[in-house]
Amino acid sequence: MSANSQKAFKRKLDGVVVSVKNEKTVVVNVARRFKHATYSKFITATKKYHAHDESGLAKMGDAVTIIESKPYSKLKKWELLKVNN
């Protein structure tokens, strides 16, 4: 199997980098919108994910895509796929 076919089934998330303070790690804020079951109001919920950034490409405020990966540490289970410009 090639590298592309292995990562094809893994989850991808789009978000914004909110922290680059750790070495080889970026914290990505991912927002999702859904409709409230009772009130039918649209709600934006956010969650932060720690992602592995081996080469240090991402900077604060960059829009990025992260992909599921093997666990690198207790919190880091995602890796940086690309920086969206």
Residue pairs with C-beta under 8 A, 6 or more apart in sequence:
7 67
7 81
10 67
10 68
10 69
11 67
11 68
12 65
12 66
12 67
12 68
12 81
13 28
13 30
13 49
13 65
13 66
13 67
13 78
14 30
14 63
14 64
14 65
14 84
15 28
15 29
15 30
15 31
15 49
15 63
15 64
15 66
16 28
16 29
16 61
16 62
16 63
16 64
17 26
17 27
17 28
17 29
17 58
17 59
17 60
17 61
17 62
17 64
18 27
18 28
18 29
18 48
18 60
19 26
19 27
19 60
20 26
20 27
20 53
20 56
20 58
20 59
20 60
24 52
24 53
24 54
24 56
25 50
25 51
25 52
25 53
25 76
26 50
26 51
26 53
26 58
26 64
26 80
27 48
27 49
27 50
27 51
28 48
28 49
28 50
28 51
28 64
28 66
28 78
29 46
29 47
29 48
30 46
30 47
30 48
30 49
30 66
31 44
31 45
31 46
32 44
32 45
32 46
32 47
33 42
33 43
33 44
33 45
34 42
34 43
34 45
35 41
35 42
35 43
36 42
36 43
49 66
49 78
50 73
50 75
50 76
50 77
50 78
51 64
51 66
51 76
51 78
51 79
51 80
52 69
52 72
52 76
52 78
52 79
52 80
53 79
53 80
54 79
54 80
57 80
57 83
58 64
58 80
58 83
62 83
62 84
63 83
63 84
63 85
64 80
64 81
64 82
64 83
64 84
65 80
65 81
65 82
65 84
66 78
66 79
66 80
66 81
67 78
67 79
67 81
68 77
68 78
69 77
69 78
69 79
70 77
71 77
72 79
